[in-house]
């Protein structure tokens, strides 16, 4: 652990006493208390009144579960050896509960901010208390700028280039330090949005131009005008930057399996019993197609917003400025933020789109749970072998174990995600009369369900990278289940008019041992043409797969053409640039599929991935 300079301690004391911007320079965000950037509200530890409570240092540590380095905040005071009265006694009754533990990976209540912080930290800048505050500041500033551009609101003249530049600096330079200032104001106001208004007024009081109109900050707005737009921007950012790309990575990895193993025959199981054969790739393609459809529906859901005042009717707007088209101005403002305008609201935007969004994410997760369980089952059957990781332990007592922990972790965290997403989906669209406060506390958990989802996607991807198909094991099961050919034999018997074909095959196969030889003997007794007999003679469980292989290979053909529709094949298409086709030619099915998709892209869009 790096040594910490004692000279920083008096500087920290100066920061605590003055609350000046000195802190922002000398104690950047990664050295400030972690509570403001924990995106789970249970991890929220608000700092002391001056903005800093204790001084920390950061250290790079290796996580024991995945070997990767992560940065964590360490409280120097916590690093000291405990005194005698703090030491844990032998009797559990002597364990002391500490009520003032600082937030770190070891002390976070939520595992998303603790053990799994490496997977969820990308969400902190969006869904933490700091992230929400930052987006609220953005909306307040943008609304003031909008007022300065509107005809009829003459009290807010058009801002100069200099004024706009200063307002932009507030947005783009907003840091954890500024968020701490807002929280300090909130301790007096006991109102988080009002604290932002006062924060902005204080920051703009020395600007000769904007200071003249600071009373128009938050003009005609209710808190939910600011909040709903901030939440919409948060969800939009998270979906576009993190969730959808993560989903695409999962779909791409599954699609890779679909194409690579399109021709590998596999015994199906319905009700857990042997059924008509398929191919391993086709079963992967089923999930690929389902997940892609859900992903595309999810991407089409647009976050909505409103800025219509206390009960959604522009009451105060029209009393103050009756000549202004406030409905039109509100729509222009909301859409300028990249959100869809909702014209019919109460005090709150009713959150129906949030329910739709989270229901879609939950459906994606549900399908992925099915995938995780199927892969878990195939591993148990020996169809997949897991590549071992040096130093990894499967069991504390059974040295031989190589457990499918990645798929189990994924399944568990998908369940956690859906529990949170499900509650948000059924709670948020309901509000008493024109508004109650039950949505406010729930909305602070927007990042929780998505955090568990991202954690699960990462686990699934990690598990898929360890898989290796055991084709010998697959073939073994097929060779031991010749009874699955009873289906095609009885269909041929139907074609040629043999009576009761199903009943005869049922009598021949059900509850009996069926072998290749016994089936061949049955075929010889059938009163059907010789060419039909020859076709049945040549049939084996491994070849009785229908169109499974071609369906697996053409998965991308039936998926919408988007930039990330088929990440795996897109990578192979890139190999074709400049005639670099060596790797592709090692996999003829991939080469053919990539060529076919390239032609479709050129025909439908007039563009080429070669360019």
C-alpha positions as CSV (number, residue, x, y, z in Angstrom):
1,X,0.0,0.0,0.0
2,X,1.4,3.3,-1.0
3,X,2.5,5.6,1.8
4,X,0.3,8.6,2.5
5,X,1.8,12.0,2.8
6,X,1.2,13.5,6.2
7,X,1.3,16.9,4.6
8,X,-2.1,16.3,3.2
9,X,-3.7,16.2,6.6
10,X,-3.5,20.0,7.3
11,X,-4.7,20.6,3.8
12,X,-7.7,18.4,4.4
13,X,-8.4,20.3,7.6
14,X,-8.3,23.5,5.6
15,X,-10.7,22.1,3.1
16,X,-13.1,21.0,5.9
17,X,-13.1,24.4,7.5
18,X,-13.3,26.5,4.4
19,X,-15.4,24.5,2.0
20,X,-13.5,26.1,-0.8
21,X,-12.7,24.8,-4.3
22,X,-9.3,24.0,-3.0
23,X,-10.8,20.6,-2.2
24,X,-11.7,19.9,-5.8
25,X,-8.1,20.4,-6.9
26,X,-6.3,18.6,-4.2
27,X,-8.8,15.9,-3.2
28,X,-10.3,14.7,-6.5
29,X,-13.4,12.5,-6.7
30,X,-11.6,9.2,-6.2
31,X,-10.3,10.5,-2.9
32,X,-13.6,11.8,-1.6
33,X,-15.9,9.8,0.6
34,X,-17.5,7.0,-1.5
35,X,-21.1,7.6,-0.3
36,X,-22.0,10.1,-2.9
37,X,-21.0,7.8,-5.8
38,X,-22.6,4.6,-4.5
39,X,-25.5,4.1,-6.9
40,X,-27.4,2.0,-4.4
41,X,-29.2,4.1,-1.8
42,X,-28.3,1.6,0.9
43,X,-24.7,2.4,0.2
44,X,-25.3,6.1,0.6
45,X,-23.1,7.6,3.3
46,X,-23.5,11.4,3.3
47,X,-20.4,13.3,4.2
48,X,-19.8,15.8,7.0
49,X,-21.0,19.4,6.9
50,X,-17.9,20.7,5.4
51,X,-17.9,18.2,2.5
52,X,-15.1,15.9,3.7
53,X,-15.3,13.7,6.7
54,X,-12.1,11.7,6.5
55,X,-9.1,11.5,4.2
56,X,-8.5,8.4,2.1
57,X,-5.9,6.9,-0.1
58,X,-6.5,4.6,-3.1
59,X,-4.8,1.3,-3.6
60,X,-4.8,-1.2,-6.4
61,X,-5.8,-4.6,-5.1
62,X,-6.3,-8.0,-6.8
63,X,-9.8,-9.4,-6.4
64,X,-9.6,-13.0,-5.2
65,X,-12.6,-14.2,-7.2
66,X,-11.5,-13.1,-10.7
67,X,-7.8,-12.0,-10.4
68,X,-8.4,-8.5,-11.8
69,X,-7.2,-5.4,-10.2
70,X,-9.6,-2.8,-8.9
71,X,-9.3,0.5,-7.1
72,X,-10.9,0.8,-3.8
73,X,-11.0,3.6,-1.2
74,X,-9.3,2.9,2.1
75,X,-9.9,4.8,5.2
76,X,-6.6,5.5,6.8
77,X,-8.1,5.4,10.3
78,X,-9.5,1.9,9.6
79,X,-6.0,0.7,8.6
80,X,-4.8,1.0,12.1
81,X,-4.8,-2.0,14.4
82,X,-7.9,-2.2,16.6
83,X,-7.4,-1.4,20.3
84,X,-8.0,-4.1,22.9
85,X,-11.6,-3.1,23.6
86,X,-12.3,-3.1,19.9
87,X,-10.9,-6.6,19.3
88,X,-13.4,-9.4,18.5
89,X,-13.7,-11.7,21.5
90,X,-13.9,-15.5,21.4
91,X,-17.6,-15.4,22.3
92,X,-19.9,-14.1,19.5
93,X,-21.6,-12.0,22.2
94,X,-18.5,-9.9,22.4
95,X,-18.6,-8.7,18.8
96,X,-19.1,-5.0,18.7
97,X,-21.3,-3.3,16.1
98,X,-19.6,-0.3,14.6
99,X,-22.1,2.4,13.5
100,X,-19.6,4.6,11.7
101,X,-17.9,2.4,9.2
102,X,-16.9,4.2,6.0
103,X,-18.1,2.9,2.7
104,X,-15.7,0.6,0.9
105,X,-15.8,-2.7,-0.9
106,X,-15.6,-4.4,2.5
107,X,-18.3,-2.3,4.3
108,X,-20.9,-1.7,1.6
109,X,-24.3,-3.2,2.4
110,X,-25.1,-3.9,-1.2
111,X,-22.8,-6.4,-3.0
112,X,-23.2,-4.2,-6.1
113,X,-21.1,-1.6,-4.3
114,X,-19.0,-4.1,-2.5
115,X,-17.9,-7.5,-3.7
116,X,-19.2,-6.8,-7.2
117,X,-18.2,-3.2,-7.4
118,X,-15.9,-4.0,-10.3
119,X,-18.9,-4.9,-12.5
120,X,-21.2,-2.1,-11.4
121,X,-18.9,0.9,-11.1
122,X,-19.7,2.0,-14.6
123,X,-23.2,2.9,-13.4
124,X,-22.0,5.1,-10.5
125,X,-21.7,8.2,-12.6
126,X,-25.3,7.8,-13.8
127,X,-27.3,6.3,-10.9
128,X,-25.5,7.4,-7.8
129,X,-26.6,10.4,-5.7
130,X,-23.9,12.3,-7.5
131,X,-25.2,11.2,-10.9
132,X,-28.8,12.2,-10.1
133,X,-27.6,15.6,-8.8
134,X,-25.5,16.2,-11.9
135,X,-28.4,15.4,-14.2
136,X,-30.7,17.7,-12.1
137,X,-28.2,20.5,-12.5
138,X,-28.1,19.9,-16.2
139,X,-31.9,20.2,-16.5
140,X,-32.1,23.4,-14.4
141,X,-29.4,25.1,-16.5
142,X,-30.9,24.0,-19.8
143,X,-34.4,25.3,-18.6
144,X,-32.8,28.7,-17.8
145,X,-31.2,28.8,-21.2
146,X,-34.5,27.9,-22.8
147,X,-36.2,30.8,-21.1
148,X,-33.6,33.2,-22.4
149,X,-34.4,32.1,-25.9
150,X,-38.2,32.4,-25.7
151,X,-40.3,35.2,-27.1
152,X,-42.6,36.6,-24.4
153,X,-40.3,36.0,-21.4
154,X,-38.7,39.4,-21.7
155,X,-37.5,39.4,-18.2
156,X,-34.9,36.8,-19.2
157,X,-33.1,38.5,-22.2
158,X,-31.1,36.4,-24.6
159,X,-27.8,35.4,-23.0
160,X,-24.5,36.4,-24.5
161,X,-22.0,33.9,-25.8
162,X,-20.0,34.5,-22.6
163,X,-23.1,33.8,-20.4
164,X,-23.8,30.5,-22.2
165,X,-20.2,29.5,-21.9
166,X,-20.3,30.0,-18.1
167,X,-23.5,28.0,-17.8
168,X,-22.0,25.2,-19.9
169,X,-19.0,25.2,-17.5
170,X,-21.3,24.5,-14.6
171,X,-22.7,21.4,-16.4
172,X,-19.4,20.0,-17.8
173,X,-17.2,20.8,-14.8
174,X,-19.7,19.4,-12.2
175,X,-17.9,17.0,-10.0
176,X,-18.3,15.1,-6.7
177,X,-17.0,18.2,-4.9
178,X,-19.9,20.3,-6.3
179,X,-22.4,17.5,-5.4
180,X,-21.1,17.6,-1.8
181,X,-21.8,21.3,-1.8
182,X,-25.4,20.6,-2.9
183,X,-25.7,18.0,-0.1
184,X,-24.5,20.5,2.5
185,X,-27.2,22.9,1.4
186,X,-29.8,20.1,1.6
187,X,-29.0,19.6,5.2
188,X,-30.5,23.0,5.8
189,X,-33.4,22.9,3.2
190,X,-34.2,19.2,3.8
191,X,-35.2,19.3,0.1
192,X,-32.8,18.0,-2.6
193,X,-34.1,19.9,-5.6
194,X,-34.4,23.2,-3.8
195,X,-30.8,22.7,-2.7
196,X,-29.8,22.6,-6.4
197,X,-31.6,25.9,-7.0
198,X,-29.8,27.6,-4.2
199,X,-26.5,26.0,-5.3
200,X,-26.9,27.5,-8.8
201,X,-27.9,30.9,-7.5
202,X,-24.8,31.0,-5.3
203,X,-22.6,30.0,-8.2
204,X,-24.1,32.6,-10.6
205,X,-24.4,35.5,-8.2
206,X,-21.0,37.0,-9.3
207,X,-21.8,36.8,-13.0
208,X,-23.0,40.3,-14.0
209,X,-25.3,39.1,-16.7
210,X,-26.9,35.9,-15.4
211,X,-27.1,37.2,-11.8
212,X,-29.8,39.6,-13.0
213,X,-32.1,36.6,-13.7
214,X,-31.2,34.0,-11.1
215,X,-34.8,34.1,-9.8
216,X,-35.8,32.5,-13.0
217,X,-33.9,29.4,-12.1
218,X,-36.5,26.7,-11.5
219,X,-39.2,29.1,-12.9
220,X,-42.7,27.6,-12.9
221,X,-41.3,24.2,-12.1
222,X,-42.2,21.6,-9.6
223,X,-39.5,19.3,-8.3
224,X,-40.8,16.5,-10.5
225,X,-40.4,18.6,-13.6
226,X,-36.7,18.4,-12.9
227,X,-36.6,14.9,-11.5
228,X,-38.5,13.2,-14.3
229,X,-36.3,14.7,-16.9
230,X,-33.2,13.8,-15.0
231,X,-34.4,10.2,-14.6
232,X,-35.2,10.0,-18.3
233,X,-31.7,11.2,-19.2
234,X,-30.1,8.8,-16.7
235,X,-32.0,5.8,-18.2
236,X,-31.3,6.9,-21.7
237,X,-27.6,7.1,-21.0
238,X,-27.5,3.8,-19.2
239,X,-29.4,1.9,-21.9
240,X,-27.4,3.4,-24.8
241,X,-24.0,3.3,-23.2
242,X,-24.0,0.2,-21.0
243,X,-27.1,-2.1,-21.1
244,X,-27.7,-2.5,-24.8
245,X,-24.0,-3.0,-25.6
246,X,-23.8,-5.6,-22.9
247,X,-26.8,-7.4,-24.3
248,X,-25.3,-7.3,-27.7
249,X,-22.1,-8.9,-26.3
250,X,-24.2,-11.8,-24.9
251,X,-26.1,-12.2,-28.1
252,X,-22.9,-12.1,-30.1
253,X,-21.3,-14.8,-27.9
254,X,-24.3,-17.1,-28.2
255,X,-24.5,-16.5,-32.0
256,X,-20.9,-17.5,-32.2
257,X,-21.8,-20.9,-30.7
258,X,-24.8,-21.2,-33.0
259,X,-22.6,-20.8,-36.1
260,X,-19.6,-22.8,-34.9
261,X,-21.7,-25.8,-33.8
262,X,-24.4,-25.6,-36.4
263,X,-23.5,-29.1,-37.7
264,X,-22.9,-30.8,-34.4
265,X,-25.8,-33.2,-33.8
266,X,-27.2,-33.5,-30.4
267,X,-30.0,-35.5,-28.7
268,X,-32.9,-33.4,-27.8
269,X,-34.8,-33.9,-24.5
270,X,-38.4,-33.1,-24.0
271,X,-39.7,-33.7,-20.5
272,X,-36.2,-34.8,-19.7
273,X,-36.5,-37.8,-22.0
274,X,-34.8,-38.5,-25.4
275,X,-36.5,-36.8,-28.3
276,X,-35.9,-36.1,-32.0
277,X,-32.3,-35.0,-32.5
278,X,-31.3,-31.4,-33.2
279,X,-27.9,-29.7,-33.5
280,X,-26.1,-27.9,-30.7
281,X,-25.8,-24.8,-32.9
282,X,-29.6,-24.7,-33.5
283,X,-30.3,-24.8,-29.8
284,X,-28.0,-21.8,-29.4
285,X,-29.7,-20.1,-32.3
286,X,-33.1,-20.4,-30.6
287,X,-31.8,-18.2,-27.7
288,X,-29.9,-15.9,-30.0
289,X,-33.1,-15.1,-32.0
290,X,-35.3,-14.7,-28.9
291,X,-32.8,-12.4,-27.1
292,X,-32.2,-10.3,-30.2
293,X,-36.0,-9.7,-30.7
294,X,-36.4,-8.6,-27.1
295,X,-33.3,-6.4,-27.3
296,X,-34.7,-4.6,-30.4
297,X,-38.0,-4.0,-28.7
298,X,-36.2,-2.7,-25.7
299,X,-34.2,-0.3,-27.9
300,X,-37.4,1.1,-29.3
301,X,-38.7,2.3,-26.0
302,X,-38.1,6.0,-25.6
303,X,-37.8,7.7,-22.2
304,X,-40.5,10.4,-21.8
305,X,-40.6,13.7,-20.0
306,X,-42.8,16.6,-18.9
307,X,-42.3,20.1,-17.6
308,X,-45.9,21.2,-17.0
309,X,-45.8,22.4,-13.4
310,X,-47.4,21.4,-10.2
311,X,-50.3,19.3,-11.6
312,X,-49.5,19.1,-15.3
313,X,-51.7,22.0,-16.4
314,X,-49.2,24.9,-16.7
315,X,-51.2,26.8,-14.1
316,X,-48.4,29.1,-12.9
317,X,-46.9,29.5,-16.4
318,X,-50.0,31.1,-17.8
319,X,-50.7,33.3,-14.9
320,X,-47.1,34.8,-15.1
321,X,-47.0,34.9,-18.9
322,X,-50.4,34.3,-20.5
323,X,-49.2,35.2,-24.0
324,X,-46.6,32.4,-24.2
325,X,-47.3,29.1,-25.8
326,X,-46.1,27.1,-22.8
327,X,-47.3,23.7,-24.2
328,X,-45.2,24.2,-27.3
329,X,-42.3,25.5,-25.3
330,X,-42.5,22.5,-23.0
331,X,-42.5,20.0,-26.0
332,X,-39.6,21.8,-27.6
333,X,-37.6,21.7,-24.4
334,X,-38.2,18.0,-23.6
335,X,-37.4,16.9,-27.1
336,X,-34.3,19.0,-27.2
337,X,-33.0,16.8,-24.3
338,X,-33.5,13.7,-26.5
339,X,-36.6,12.6,-24.7
340,X,-40.1,12.0,-25.9
341,X,-42.7,14.6,-24.8
342,X,-45.6,13.4,-22.7
343,X,-48.5,16.0,-22.9
344,X,-50.8,14.4,-20.3
345,X,-49.4,14.2,-16.8
346,X,-50.2,15.1,-13.2
347,X,-47.5,16.5,-11.1
348,X,-45.4,13.5,-12.2
349,X,-44.6,11.9,-15.4
350,X,-46.6,8.6,-14.9
351,X,-43.5,6.3,-15.4
352,X,-45.4,4.0,-17.8
353,X,-42.3,4.0,-20.1
354,X,-40.1,3.0,-17.2
355,X,-42.4,0.0,-16.5
356,X,-42.2,-1.0,-20.2
357,X,-38.5,-0.6,-20.2
358,X,-37.9,-2.6,-17.1
359,X,-40.4,-5.3,-18.2
360,X,-38.4,-5.7,-21.4
361,X,-35.1,-5.9,-19.5
362,X,-36.7,-8.5,-17.2
363,X,-38.0,-10.5,-20.1
364,X,-34.4,-10.5,-21.6
365,X,-33.2,-11.7,-18.2
366,X,-35.8,-14.4,-18.0
367,X,-34.8,-15.8,-21.4
368,X,-31.1,-15.6,-20.3
369,X,-32.0,-17.6,-17.1
370,X,-33.3,-20.3,-19.4
371,X,-30.1,-20.2,-21.3
372,X,-28.0,-20.4,-18.2
373,X,-29.9,-23.4,-17.0
374,X,-29.7,-25.2,-20.3
375,X,-25.9,-24.7,-20.5
376,X,-25.7,-25.8,-16.8
377,X,-27.6,-29.0,-17.9
378,X,-25.4,-29.6,-20.9
379,X,-22.3,-29.3,-18.7
380,X,-23.8,-31.8,-16.3
381,X,-24.4,-34.2,-19.3
382,X,-20.8,-33.7,-20.4
383,X,-21.7,-32.1,-23.7
384,X,-19.6,-29.1,-22.7
385,X,-16.3,-29.3,-20.8
386,X,-15.1,-26.3,-18.8
387,X,-11.6,-25.1,-19.3
388,X,-9.9,-24.9,-15.9
389,X,-8.4,-21.7,-14.6
390,X,-5.0,-21.9,-12.9
391,X,-5.3,-21.4,-9.1
392,X,-9.1,-21.5,-9.1
393,X,-10.8,-23.7,-6.5
394,X,-14.1,-25.5,-7.2
395,X,-14.8,-26.9,-3.7
396,X,-13.3,-26.3,-0.3
397,X,-13.2,-30.1,0.3
398,X,-13.5,-31.8,-3.1
399,X,-10.4,-31.0,-5.1
400,X,-11.7,-32.5,-8.4
401,X,-14.6,-30.1,-8.7
402,X,-14.9,-27.7,-11.7
403,X,-18.3,-26.1,-11.1
404,X,-20.4,-24.1,-13.6
405,X,-20.2,-21.1,-11.2
406,X,-20.5,-18.4,-13.8
407,X,-23.8,-19.6,-15.1
408,X,-25.0,-20.1,-11.5
409,X,-23.9,-16.6,-10.5
410,X,-25.6,-15.3,-13.6
411,X,-28.9,-17.0,-12.8
412,X,-28.9,-15.8,-9.3
413,X,-28.1,-12.2,-10.2
414,X,-30.7,-12.2,-13.0
415,X,-33.2,-13.3,-10.4
416,X,-32.2,-10.4,-8.1
417,X,-32.4,-8.0,-11.1
418,X,-35.9,-9.1,-12.0
419,X,-37.1,-8.8,-8.4
420,X,-36.1,-5.2,-8.3
421,X,-37.2,-4.5,-11.9
422,X,-40.5,-6.2,-11.2
423,X,-41.3,-4.1,-8.2
424,X,-40.4,-0.9,-10.0
425,X,-42.6,-1.9,-13.0
426,X,-45.7,-2.5,-10.9
427,X,-45.2,0.3,-8.4
428,X,-44.1,3.3,-10.5
429,X,-47.2,3.6,-12.7
430,X,-49.4,4.0,-9.6
431,X,-49.6,7.3,-7.7
432,X,-52.5,8.6,-5.5
433,X,-54.5,11.3,-7.1
434,X,-52.2,14.0,-8.6
435,X,-49.1,12.6,-6.8
436,X,-47.8,10.9,-3.7
437,X,-44.3,10.4,-2.6
438,X,-44.0,6.6,-2.9
439,X,-42.4,6.8,-6.3
440,X,-39.6,9.1,-5.0
441,X,-37.9,6.6,-2.8
442,X,-38.4,3.8,-5.3
443,X,-36.9,5.8,-8.2
444,X,-33.6,5.9,-6.2
445,X,-33.2,2.3,-7.0
446,X,-33.2,2.6,-10.8
447,X,-29.6,1.5,-11.0
448,X,-30.1,-1.6,-8.8
449,X,-31.9,-3.8,-11.3
450,X,-29.7,-2.7,-14.2
451,X,-26.6,-3.3,-12.0
452,X,-27.5,-6.8,-11.2
453,X,-28.4,-7.4,-14.9
454,X,-24.9,-6.1,-16.0
455,X,-23.3,-8.3,-13.4
456,X,-25.2,-11.3,-14.7
457,X,-24.3,-10.6,-18.3
458,X,-20.7,-10.4,-17.4
459,X,-20.9,-13.8,-15.6
460,X,-22.6,-15.5,-18.6
461,X,-19.9,-14.1,-21.0
462,X,-17.1,-15.3,-18.7
463,X,-18.7,-18.8,-18.5
464,X,-19.1,-19.0,-22.3
465,X,-15.4,-18.3,-22.8
466,X,-14.6,-21.4,-20.7
467,X,-16.7,-23.9,-22.7
468,X,-15.4,-26.5,-25.0
469,X,-17.7,-29.0,-26.8
470,X,-17.2,-32.7,-26.3
471,X,-18.5,-34.1,-29.6
472,X,-17.6,-37.6,-28.5
473,X,-20.0,-37.4,-25.6
474,X,-22.7,-36.0,-27.8
475,X,-22.3,-38.8,-30.2
476,X,-22.4,-41.4,-27.4
477,X,-25.9,-40.4,-26.4
478,X,-27.1,-40.4,-30.0
479,X,-25.7,-43.9,-30.6
480,X,-27.6,-45.1,-27.5
481,X,-31.0,-43.8,-28.5
482,X,-32.0,-45.4,-31.8
483,X,-35.6,-45.3,-30.7
484,X,-35.8,-41.7,-31.7
485,X,-36.0,-43.0,-35.3
486,X,-39.5,-44.4,-34.6
487,X,-40.9,-41.0,-35.6
488,X,-39.6,-40.8,-39.2
489,X,-40.3,-44.5,-39.8
490,X,-44.0,-44.1,-38.8
491,X,-44.2,-41.0,-41.0
492,X,-43.0,-42.9,-44.0
493,X,-45.5,-45.7,-43.2
494,X,-48.3,-43.1,-43.1
495,X,-47.2,-41.9,-46.6
496,X,-47.5,-45.3,-48.1
497,X,-50.8,-46.2,-46.5
498,X,-49.8,-48.7,-43.9
499,X,-52.5,-48.9,-41.2
500,X,-51.9,-47.8,-37.6
501,X,-48.3,-46.8,-38.1
502,X,-48.1,-44.9,-34.8
503,X,-49.6,-47.7,-32.8
504,X,-47.2,-50.3,-34.4
505,X,-44.1,-48.2,-33.6
506,X,-45.4,-47.5,-30.1
507,X,-45.7,-51.3,-29.5
508,X,-42.2,-51.8,-31.1
509,X,-40.3,-49.2,-29.1
510,X,-42.1,-48.1,-25.9
511,X,-40.4,-49.5,-22.8
512,X,-38.2,-51.7,-24.9
513,X,-34.5,-51.6,-25.8
514,X,-34.2,-50.5,-29.4
515,X,-31.0,-51.0,-31.4
516,X,-29.8,-50.2,-34.9
517,X,-30.2,-53.9,-35.9
518,X,-33.8,-54.2,-34.6
519,X,-34.8,-51.1,-36.5
520,X,-33.3,-52.4,-39.7
521,X,-35.1,-55.6,-39.3
522,X,-38.4,-53.7,-38.8
523,X,-37.7,-51.6,-42.0
524,X,-37.3,-54.8,-44.0
525,X,-40.7,-56.0,-43.0
526,X,-42.5,-52.8,-44.3
527,X,-44.6,-52.9,-47.4
528,X,-43.1,-49.7,-48.9
529,X,-41.0,-49.0,-52.1
530,X,-37.4,-50.0,-52.1
531,X,-36.1,-46.4,-52.4
532,X,-38.1,-45.5,-49.3
533,X,-36.6,-48.5,-47.5
534,X,-33.1,-47.4,-48.6
535,X,-33.7,-43.9,-47.2
536,X,-34.7,-45.4,-43.8
537,X,-31.7,-47.7,-43.8
538,X,-29.3,-44.8,-44.2
539,X,-30.9,-42.8,-41.5
540,X,-29.2,-42.5,-38.1
541,X,-29.8,-40.5,-35.0
542,X,-26.9,-38.2,-36.0
543,X,-28.4,-37.5,-39.4
544,X,-32.0,-37.1,-38.4
545,X,-31.8,-33.4,-37.6
546,X,-34.0,-31.9,-40.2
547,X,-33.0,-28.3,-41.1
548,X,-31.4,-27.6,-37.8
549,X,-27.9,-26.9,-39.2
550,X,-29.1,-24.4,-41.9
551,X,-31.4,-22.7,-39.4
552,X,-28.5,-22.2,-37.0
553,X,-26.2,-20.8,-39.7
554,X,-28.7,-18.3,-41.1
555,X,-29.7,-16.8,-37.7
556,X,-28.5,-13.4,-38.8
557,X,-30.6,-13.6,-42.0
558,X,-33.8,-13.4,-40.0
559,X,-32.6,-10.8,-37.5
560,X,-33.0,-7.1,-38.2
561,X,-29.9,-5.5,-39.7
562,X,-28.5,-3.2,-37.1
563,X,-25.0,-2.1,-36.4
564,X,-24.6,-4.7,-33.7
565,X,-27.2,-7.3,-34.9
566,X,-24.5,-10.0,-35.4
567,X,-21.3,-9.0,-33.7
568,X,-19.6,-12.3,-34.3
569,X,-20.2,-12.4,-38.0
570,X,-19.4,-8.7,-38.2
571,X,-16.0,-9.5,-36.9
572,X,-15.5,-12.1,-39.6
573,X,-16.8,-9.7,-42.2
574,X,-14.0,-7.3,-41.2
575,X,-11.6,-10.1,-42.0
576,X,-12.7,-9.8,-45.6
577,X,-11.4,-6.3,-46.0
578,X,-8.5,-6.1,-48.3
579,X,-8.8,-9.7,-49.3
580,X,-7.9,-11.0,-45.9
581,X,-9.9,-14.2,-46.1
582,X,-7.5,-16.9,-44.6
583,X,-9.3,-17.1,-41.3
584,X,-12.7,-17.2,-42.9
585,X,-11.8,-20.0,-45.2
586,X,-11.0,-22.2,-42.3
587,X,-14.7,-22.1,-41.5
588,X,-16.6,-22.5,-44.8
589,X,-20.1,-22.2,-43.2
590,X,-19.0,-18.9,-41.6
591,X,-17.5,-17.7,-44.9
592,X,-20.7,-18.5,-46.7
593,X,-22.9,-16.8,-44.1
594,X,-20.7,-13.7,-43.9
595,X,-20.7,-13.4,-47.7
596,X,-24.5,-13.7,-47.8
597,X,-25.0,-11.1,-45.1
598,X,-22.6,-8.7,-46.8
599,X,-24.7,-9.0,-49.9
600,X,-27.9,-8.3,-48.0
601,X,-26.3,-5.2,-46.4
602,X,-25.2,-3.9,-49.8
603,X,-28.6,-4.5,-51.4
604,X,-30.8,-3.2,-48.6
605,X,-28.7,-0.2,-47.5
606,X,-26.4,0.6,-50.4
607,X,-23.5,0.4,-48.0
608,X,-20.7,-2.0,-47.6
609,X,-18.7,-3.1,-44.6
610,X,-15.7,-3.2,-46.9
611,X,-15.6,0.6,-46.9
